[in-house]
């Protein structure tokens, strides 16, 4: 009997519960669905103000000394010691001896040739006195002034064809030019600094046998340098000799001012570039140093500079008009590393200053009132 009562009670509870659950479902079905609020993105903009913007061409390269010579031997002999060691970093003043090659044997040969010339002139003096008495004094004076230890003086000028043929027939001219040739060659045993400079390469030491054509080292003027940079051929008409150029080191910690001194007239076929040569001088500059260059080519009137990541399809930009995005066409003029100079924007236009993910023409946006740091 008790079991029947329990079953009856559970049945009543289930029926009542079902009725209440059905009423709950019916009441919820009739409730209106919640409205989804439309999200409006906030964008950053800047006002377009067209102006004349200079085109800055950037390039890089290594410095080369403007005055730079490679030292080669034109004579043969043993390298001798000088007042300074011929080593890298040794500096010399203009005219100072850099290298000296032993010339004892060659000098003795020169002295012998001078003696032969003196003997040849001495032999013709009596004939000149008899046949050309009016010319005797100048030849006698020349002979008396000759010294084997001094540089040979120029031969006296002949006054007539007869005298000229007589002097030439006796071999005087040949002997004279042989001596002059040896004197010129003697100077090549001693290499002198053509300008104030410093040794940057040393390949020989004292006691070394130097041979003709052997490279001895390198000598530069460390005060003036040049750098050759490649510039797009489209700017060849914009470059001007004498234009100021800014140079800076790789770390951007030091700057120098140079100028364009030469422009190559030939375009490189493979790269379609031309070379501009820039001269620079200043402290802390070294041969072979890597530098970067900013070269102002010209100014573009009525243009505006924007970030490269704002460009759409290489020729369009987003603007904000009445809180709606609009995509407009512009004319790209010049690309820098991070920015691009464009034309075709109207002054006062609100231009996006930061990319907006998912942006599209006709998109509703809200302009931020905060100032975005550019």
C-alpha positions as CSV (number, residue, x, y, z in Angstrom):
1,X,0.0,0.0,0.0
2,X,2.8,2.3,0.9
3,X,4.5,1.7,-2.4
4,X,1.4,2.7,-4.4
5,X,1.3,6.0,-2.5
6,X,4.9,6.9,-3.3
7,X,4.3,6.2,-7.0
8,X,1.2,8.4,-7.0
9,X,3.1,11.3,-5.4
10,X,6.0,11.1,-7.9
11,X,3.5,11.1,-10.8
12,X,1.8,14.2,-9.5
13,X,5.2,16.0,-9.0
14,X,6.3,15.1,-12.6
15,X,3.0,16.4,-14.0
16,X,3.2,19.7,-12.1
17,X,6.9,20.1,-13.0
18,X,6.1,19.6,-16.7
19,X,3.4,22.2,-16.6
20,X,5.7,24.8,-15.1
21,X,8.5,24.0,-17.5
22,X,6.2,24.4,-20.5
23,X,5.0,27.8,-19.3
24,X,8.7,28.9,-18.9
25,X,9.5,28.0,-22.5
26,X,6.4,29.7,-23.8
27,X,7.2,32.9,-21.9
28,X,10.9,33.0,-23.2
29,X,9.8,32.4,-26.7
30,X,7.9,35.6,-26.8
31,X,10.8,37.8,-25.5
32,X,12.4,40.1,-28.2
33,X,15.9,39.3,-29.3
34,X,18.7,41.7,-28.0
35,X,19.9,44.2,-30.5
36,X,23.6,44.1,-31.6
37,X,25.3,47.5,-31.4
38,X,27.2,48.5,-34.5
39,X,31.0,49.0,-33.8
40,X,32.6,52.2,-35.2
41,X,36.4,52.1,-35.4
42,X,38.4,55.1,-34.1
43,X,41.0,56.3,-36.6
44,X,43.9,58.7,-36.5
45,X,44.2,61.3,-39.2
46,X,46.3,64.3,-40.2
47,X,45.4,67.4,-42.2
48,X,47.0,67.6,-45.6
49,X,49.1,70.8,-46.1
50,X,50.9,70.7,-49.5
51,X,54.3,72.3,-49.7
52,X,57.6,72.2,-51.6
53,X,59.4,69.1,-50.4
54,X,63.1,68.4,-51.3
55,X,63.9,65.0,-52.9
56,X,66.6,63.4,-50.8
57,X,68.7,60.7,-52.6
58,X,70.4,58.3,-50.2
59,X,73.5,56.2,-51.2
60,X,76.5,54.7,-49.6
61,X,80.1,53.7,-50.3
62,X,83.7,53.8,-49.2
63,X,86.1,56.7,-49.0
64,X,89.1,56.9,-51.3
65,X,91.9,59.4,-50.8
66,X,91.8,62.0,-53.6
67,X,95.6,62.2,-53.7
68,X,96.7,58.6,-53.7
69,X,99.7,57.0,-55.4
70,X,101.1,53.5,-55.7
71,X,104.9,53.5,-55.4
72,X,106.8,51.4,-58.0
73,X,110.5,51.0,-58.6
74,X,111.8,52.3,-62.0
75,X,115.4,51.3,-61.2
76,X,117.1,48.3,-59.5
77,X,119.3,48.2,-56.4
78,X,119.4,47.6,-52.7
79,X,117.0,49.6,-50.5
80,X,118.8,51.8,-48.0
81,X,117.7,53.3,-44.7
82,X,116.4,56.8,-44.5
83,X,115.6,59.2,-41.6
84,X,112.2,57.5,-41.2
85,X,111.1,53.9,-41.3
86,X,109.0,53.1,-44.4
87,X,106.1,51.6,-42.5
88,X,102.3,51.9,-42.5
89,X,101.3,55.1,-40.7
90,X,104.6,56.9,-41.2
91,X,104.0,60.5,-42.4
92,X,106.1,62.6,-44.7
93,X,106.2,66.2,-45.8
94,X,106.2,67.3,-49.4
95,X,109.7,66.8,-50.9
96,X,110.9,64.6,-48.0
97,X,112.6,61.3,-49.0
98,X,110.3,58.3,-48.7
99,X,112.6,55.6,-50.2
100,X,116.2,55.5,-51.2
101,X,117.8,52.9,-53.4
102,X,121.6,52.5,-53.5
103,X,122.9,54.3,-56.6
104,X,126.7,54.1,-56.2
105,X,127.3,52.1,-59.4
106,X,125.0,54.2,-61.4
107,X,126.4,57.4,-60.1
108,X,129.9,56.3,-61.1
109,X,128.7,55.7,-64.6
110,X,127.2,59.2,-64.7
111,X,130.5,60.7,-63.6
112,X,132.3,58.8,-66.4
113,X,129.8,60.2,-69.0
114,X,130.3,63.7,-67.7
115,X,134.0,63.3,-68.1
116,X,133.6,62.1,-71.6
117,X,131.6,65.2,-72.4
118,X,134.2,67.5,-70.8
119,X,136.9,65.7,-72.9
120,X,134.9,66.1,-76.1
121,X,134.4,69.8,-75.6
122,X,138.0,70.3,-74.6
123,X,139.1,68.6,-77.9
124,X,137.1,71.0,-80.1
125,X,138.1,74.2,-78.3
126,X,141.2,74.8,-80.5
127,X,139.2,74.3,-83.7
128,X,136.6,76.7,-82.5
129,X,139.2,79.3,-81.7
130,X,140.6,79.0,-85.2
131,X,137.4,78.5,-87.3
132,X,134.8,80.3,-85.2
133,X,136.8,82.9,-83.2
134,X,133.6,84.9,-82.3
135,X,132.1,81.8,-80.6
136,X,135.3,80.9,-78.7
137,X,134.5,82.8,-75.5
138,X,131.1,81.2,-74.8
139,X,132.5,77.7,-75.3
140,X,135.5,78.4,-73.2
141,X,133.3,79.9,-70.4
142,X,131.0,76.8,-70.6
143,X,133.9,74.4,-70.4
144,X,135.4,76.2,-67.3
145,X,132.0,76.1,-65.5
146,X,131.6,72.3,-66.0
147,X,131.9,70.2,-62.8
148,X,131.5,66.4,-62.6
149,X,129.8,66.8,-59.2
150,X,127.2,69.3,-60.4
151,X,124.2,69.1,-62.7
152,X,125.1,69.6,-66.3
153,X,124.2,73.0,-67.7
154,X,122.5,73.5,-71.0
155,X,124.8,73.7,-74.0
156,X,125.5,77.2,-75.5
157,X,123.3,78.2,-78.3
158,X,124.9,78.0,-81.8
159,X,124.9,81.2,-83.9
160,X,125.0,79.7,-87.3
161,X,124.3,76.5,-89.2
162,X,128.1,75.9,-89.7
163,X,128.7,76.0,-86.0
164,X,125.7,73.8,-85.3
165,X,126.8,71.2,-87.8
166,X,130.4,71.3,-86.5
167,X,129.3,70.8,-82.9
168,X,126.9,68.0,-83.9
169,X,129.5,66.3,-86.1
170,X,131.9,66.0,-83.1
171,X,129.3,64.2,-81.1
172,X,128.9,66.9,-78.5
173,X,125.0,66.8,-78.6
174,X,124.9,63.1,-78.3
175,X,127.3,63.1,-75.3
176,X,125.3,65.9,-73.6
177,X,121.9,64.1,-73.9
178,X,123.5,60.9,-72.6
179,X,124.5,62.8,-69.5
180,X,121.1,64.4,-69.1
181,X,119.4,61.1,-69.5
182,X,121.5,59.6,-66.7
183,X,120.9,62.6,-64.5
184,X,117.1,62.1,-64.8
185,X,117.4,58.4,-64.1
186,X,119.6,59.1,-61.0
187,X,116.7,61.0,-59.4
188,X,114.6,57.8,-59.6
189,X,116.9,56.1,-57.0
190,X,115.4,58.5,-54.5
191,X,111.6,58.7,-54.1
192,X,110.3,62.0,-52.6
193,X,106.9,62.7,-51.3
194,X,104.8,64.6,-53.9
195,X,102.6,66.0,-51.2
196,X,102.1,65.9,-47.4
197,X,100.8,62.4,-46.7
198,X,101.1,59.1,-45.0
199,X,102.1,55.6,-45.9
200,X,99.2,53.2,-46.0
201,X,100.9,50.2,-47.5
202,X,104.6,49.1,-47.1
203,X,105.9,46.1,-49.0
204,X,109.7,46.4,-48.7
205,X,112.3,46.7,-46.0
206,X,115.9,48.1,-46.0
207,X,118.4,45.6,-47.4
208,X,115.9,44.2,-49.9
209,X,117.0,43.9,-53.5
210,X,114.5,46.1,-55.5
211,X,113.7,45.2,-59.0
212,X,112.4,47.3,-61.9
213,X,108.6,47.4,-61.8
214,X,108.3,46.1,-58.3
215,X,105.5,47.6,-56.1
216,X,107.0,49.3,-53.0
217,X,103.9,50.6,-51.2
218,X,101.1,53.1,-51.2
219,X,101.1,56.8,-50.2
220,X,98.0,59.0,-49.7
221,X,97.0,62.5,-48.6
222,X,94.8,61.9,-45.5
223,X,93.1,65.3,-45.5
224,X,90.9,65.1,-48.7
225,X,88.7,62.1,-49.8
226,X,86.4,61.2,-52.6
227,X,83.5,58.8,-52.7
228,X,81.7,57.5,-55.8
229,X,78.0,56.9,-55.4
230,X,75.5,55.4,-57.9
231,X,72.4,57.5,-58.6
232,X,69.4,56.5,-60.7
233,X,69.7,57.8,-64.2
234,X,66.3,59.6,-63.9
235,X,68.0,62.1,-61.6
236,X,71.0,62.8,-63.9
237,X,69.5,66.2,-64.9
238,X,68.9,67.1,-61.3
239,X,72.5,66.7,-60.0
240,X,74.8,69.7,-60.1
241,X,78.5,70.1,-59.6
242,X,79.1,72.1,-56.4
243,X,75.9,70.9,-54.7
244,X,76.3,70.3,-50.9
245,X,76.0,66.8,-49.6
246,X,75.6,65.4,-46.1
247,X,77.6,62.4,-45.1
248,X,77.4,60.4,-41.9
249,X,78.9,57.2,-40.5
250,X,77.1,53.9,-40.1
251,X,76.2,54.6,-36.5
252,X,74.8,58.1,-37.4
253,X,77.0,59.6,-34.6
254,X,79.1,61.8,-36.9
255,X,78.3,63.9,-39.9
256,X,80.4,65.7,-42.5
257,X,79.6,68.1,-45.4
258,X,80.9,67.4,-48.9
259,X,80.1,68.6,-52.4
260,X,79.6,67.1,-55.8
261,X,82.8,67.6,-57.9
262,X,82.2,65.4,-60.9
263,X,79.4,63.5,-62.6
264,X,80.0,60.7,-65.0
265,X,78.2,61.2,-68.3
266,X,77.8,57.5,-68.9
267,X,74.9,55.4,-67.7
268,X,75.7,51.9,-66.4
269,X,73.9,49.5,-68.8
270,X,73.2,46.8,-66.2
271,X,71.9,49.1,-63.3
272,X,70.8,52.2,-65.2
273,X,72.6,54.4,-62.8
274,X,75.2,57.1,-63.1
275,X,78.2,57.8,-60.8
276,X,78.4,61.1,-58.9
277,X,81.8,61.8,-57.2
278,X,81.7,63.6,-53.9
279,X,84.7,65.3,-52.2
280,X,84.8,65.6,-48.4
281,X,87.4,66.5,-45.9
282,X,87.2,66.5,-42.1
283,X,88.4,65.0,-38.9
284,X,88.0,61.3,-38.2
285,X,87.8,60.4,-41.9
286,X,89.9,57.4,-43.0
287,X,90.8,55.6,-46.3
288,X,88.2,52.9,-47.0
289,X,85.7,54.1,-44.4
290,X,82.1,53.3,-45.1
291,X,79.8,56.3,-45.1
292,X,76.2,57.0,-46.1
293,X,75.1,60.0,-48.1
294,X,72.1,62.3,-48.4
295,X,72.0,64.1,-51.6
296,X,69.2,66.8,-52.2
297,X,68.3,66.5,-55.9
298,X,65.4,69.1,-56.3
299,X,62.2,70.3,-54.7
300,X,58.8,69.0,-55.7
301,X,56.2,71.8,-55.5
302,X,52.6,71.2,-54.2
303,X,53.4,67.8,-52.7
304,X,52.9,65.9,-49.4
305,X,54.9,63.2,-47.6
306,X,53.2,60.2,-46.2
307,X,54.2,56.8,-44.7
308,X,54.8,54.1,-47.2
309,X,52.5,51.6,-45.3
310,X,49.5,53.9,-46.0
311,X,49.7,53.4,-49.7
312,X,47.0,51.1,-51.3
313,X,47.7,49.4,-54.6
314,X,50.8,51.7,-55.0
315,X,48.6,54.7,-56.1
316,X,45.7,55.2,-53.6
317,X,45.2,56.6,-50.1
318,X,42.3,56.5,-47.6
319,X,40.8,59.8,-46.5
320,X,38.0,60.6,-44.1
321,X,35.0,62.5,-45.4
322,X,32.0,63.0,-43.2
323,X,33.1,60.2,-40.9
324,X,33.3,57.8,-43.8
325,X,36.4,56.3,-45.4
326,X,37.0,57.1,-49.1
327,X,39.8,55.7,-51.3
328,X,41.3,58.3,-53.7
329,X,43.9,58.1,-56.4
330,X,47.2,60.0,-56.0
331,X,50.4,60.4,-57.9
332,X,53.5,58.9,-56.3
333,X,56.6,61.1,-57.1
334,X,59.5,59.8,-55.1
335,X,60.1,57.0,-52.6
336,X,62.3,57.3,-49.5
337,X,63.3,54.5,-47.2
338,X,60.1,54.8,-45.0
339,X,58.1,57.5,-46.7
340,X,56.8,58.5,-50.1
341,X,56.2,61.9,-51.6
342,X,52.9,62.2,-53.4
343,X,50.8,64.7,-55.4
344,X,47.1,65.0,-56.0
345,X,45.9,65.6,-52.4
346,X,43.8,68.7,-51.6
347,X,44.8,71.0,-48.8
348,X,42.7,70.5,-45.7
349,X,41.9,66.8,-46.5
350,X,41.7,64.4,-43.5
351,X,44.2,61.7,-44.4
352,X,44.6,58.5,-42.4
353,X,47.9,58.7,-40.6
354,X,47.8,55.0,-39.4
355,X,46.7,51.9,-41.2
356,X,43.2,50.6,-40.2
357,X,42.8,46.8,-40.3
358,X,39.9,45.8,-42.6
359,X,39.5,49.3,-44.0
360,X,37.3,49.7,-47.0
361,X,35.6,52.5,-49.0
362,X,32.4,53.6,-47.3
363,X,33.4,52.3,-43.9
364,X,31.9,54.4,-41.0
365,X,34.7,55.6,-38.6
366,X,35.2,58.0,-35.7
367,X,38.1,60.5,-35.9
368,X,40.3,60.4,-32.8
369,X,40.7,63.7,-30.9
370,X,44.2,62.7,-29.6
371,X,47.3,63.9,-31.3
372,X,49.2,61.1,-32.9
373,X,53.0,61.5,-32.7
374,X,54.4,61.2,-36.2
